């Protein structure tokens, strides 16, 4: 197949395919008339690269997977070098997650502090932290109207 068809099937652009070719990730075979030619194996290489990129792998990190497929293995991750890349990526992701969890804890602490300070600025002071509210005491009964003449018991 030619480069345009491979690009369509892989869901990418011809420019991307040329870039992969420059990096040595995609073979550079030419037909007699000078056109680039590709086969289903090349499509499989591209699918492997794209999947790994979707997972956050850089192009150079995909190289061991591509080399594994080119060596005739049934899957790009069945070679020791590919497994090493997986291990490094997992360690990198774990570090990133740890870092984000520390930042999240700091932001949460800052929010709690800011909310307390904002509540202290409310007129009358911060609202009580008690979950129970006391009912208002009942109003005293009104006195009955006076029914006599003034000055007489």
C-alpha positions in Angstrom: 0.0 0.0 0.0 1.1 3.6 -0.5 1.7 6.2 2.2 -1.8 7.9 1.9 -3.6 4.6 2.4 -1.4 3.6 5.4 -2.0 7.0 7.0 -5.8 6.6 6.6 -5.8 3.1 8.0 -3.6 4.1 10.9 -5.6 7.3 11.6 -2.6 9.6 11.2 -1.0 11.8 8.6 1.5 11.2 5.8 3.7 13.8 7.5 3.8 11.8 10.7 4.7 8.6 8.7 7.6 10.5 7.1 8.7 11.6 10.5 8.6 8.0 11.8 10.6 7.0 8.8 13.3 9.6 9.5 13.5 8.3 13.1 13.9 4.7 11.8 10.7 3.5 13.4 9.1 2.8 10.1 10.9 1.2 7.2 11.7 3.2 4.1 10.9 0.8 1.2 10.4 2.2 -2.3 8.8 0.7 -5.3 10.4 0.9 -8.8 8.7 4.2 -9.5 10.0 5.7 -6.2 6.8 5.6 -4.2 7.0 4.5 -0.6 5.4 1.1 -0.1 4.0 -0.5 3.1 2.4 -3.7 4.2 0.2 -5.0 7.0 3.3 -5.4 9.2 3.9 -1.7 8.9 0.4 -1.0 9.9 0.9 -3.2 13.0 4.0 -1.2 13.9 2.1 2.0 13.6 -0.7 0.7 15.8 1.8 -0.3 18.4 3.4 3.2 18.3 0.1 5.0 18.5 -1.2 2.9 21.4 2.0 3.5 23.4 1.8 7.2 22.6 -1.8 7.3 23.8 -0.5 5.9 27.1 2.1 8.7 27.4 5.2 7.0 25.9 7.6 9.1 23.9 8.6 8.1 20.5 12.0 6.8 21.6 10.3 4.7 24.3 8.4 2.9 21.5 11.5 1.8 19.8 12.0 -1.5 21.7 8.4 -2.5 21.0 8.9 -1.8 17.3 12.2 -3.7 17.3 10.5 -6.6 19.0 7.7 -6.7 16.3 10.3 -6.4 13.5 12.2 -9.4 15.0 9.1 -11.5 14.4 7.7 -11.7 17.9 3.9 -12.0 18.1 3.6 -8.9 20.3 5.7 -5.8 20.7 5.9 -6.2 24.5 7.2 -9.8 24.5 10.9 -8.8 24.5 13.0 -8.0 27.6 13.7 -4.5 26.4 10.0 -3.7 26.0 9.4 -5.0 29.5 12.1 -2.7 30.8 10.4 0.3 29.2 7.1 -0.7 30.9 8.9 -0.9 34.3 10.5 2.5 33.8 7.2 4.0 32.7 5.4 2.6 35.8 8.1 4.0 38.1 7.7 7.4 36.3 3.9 7.3 36.7 4.2 6.3 40.4 6.6 9.3 41.0 4.1 11.6 39.2 1.2 10.3 41.3 3.1 10.7 44.5 4.0 14.2 43.6 0.4 15.1 42.7 -0.9 13.6 45.9 1.6 15.8 47.9 0.4 18.9 46.0 -3.2 17.9 46.5 -2.6 17.6 50.3 -1.0 21.1 50.3 -3.8 22.7 48.3 -6.3 21.1 50.7 -4.5 22.5 53.7 -4.4 25.9 52.1 -8.1 25.8 51.3 -8.9 24.8 54.9 -6.8 27.6 56.3 -8.3 30.1 53.8 -11.9 29.1 54.7 -11.2 29.6 58.4 -9.6 33.0 57.8 -12.6 34.0 55.6 -15.0 32.8 58.2 -13.2 34.9 60.9 -13.7 38.0 58.8 -17.5 37.6 58.8 -19.2 40.3 61.1 -20.0 38.8 64.4 -17.2 36.3 64.1 -17.1 32.9 62.6 -20.2 30.8 62.8 -20.3 28.2 65.6 -18.8 24.9 64.8 -21.5 23.1 66.9 -23.7 20.8 64.8 -26.6 21.3 67.2 -28.7 24.5 67.4 -30.7 25.4 70.5 -34.3 26.5 70.0 -35.1 30.0 71.0 -36.8 30.2 74.4 -40.5 30.7 74.3 -41.7 34.3 74.5 -43.4 35.3 77.8 -47.2 35.3 77.7 -48.8 38.6 77.2 -50.5 40.2 80.2 -54.3 40.2 80.0 -55.8 43.6 79.2 -56.8 45.7 82.2 -60.6 45.8 82.8 -61.3 48.1 85.6 -61.4 51.8 86.0 -58.2 53.5 86.8 -57.6 53.9 90.5 -60.0 51.1 91.7 -59.1 47.6 92.6 
